[in-house]
Amino acid sequence: MDLSIIIVNWNTKQLLDNCLASIYRETQNIFFEIFVVDNASSDGSAEMV
C-alpha cells in the first residue's frame, strides 16, 4: 500500500463527490485506499459513496 486517504464527512455530498473524483483522476501508478467516515449525514452522502 502506497497511500491511505481518510476523509471525514458531514453533509458535504457534492464536495465529497468532487474530492473522490479528484483523487481517482489524479492518482496514477500508485496503490491506494480511501476510507470515508460519515458522521450521520442527512444529505445522501453515504448513499452516494
N, C-alpha and C positions, 0 to 999 in steps of 0.2 A: 504494500500500500504506500503510494507516494504522498497522498494528501487526504486528510479528513476535514470536511467542512460541516460546521454545526450552525444552523440558523434557528434563532428563536423568533417566533411569530405570534402576533396577536392582532387580529382584524386588519391585516395588510395584504389581502389576497392579491391585488394587482401588483404591488411591489414585490411580493414573494414570487409571483409568476415571472416577472421581469428578471428577478435575481437568478432564479433557476435557469431560465433561458440563457442568460448571460454566462453562467457557469458552464453549461453544456456547449455553448458556442465558442468560448474562449479557451477551454482546457483541451489540449491536444497532446497526444503521446504521453499522457500520464495516467496512472491508475488511481482513481479517487472514489470516495464515498461521500454521500451527503446525508446528514441527519437533520430533519426538520422537527423542532419541538414546538408544538402548537399549544398555546395557553388558553384553551376553551374559546376559540374564536367563534363568532356568530355570523361571519360574512362568507362562509363556504370555503375558507382557506384549506381546511383539512381534506375536504372532498375534492378540491382542485388538484391537490398533490396526488 
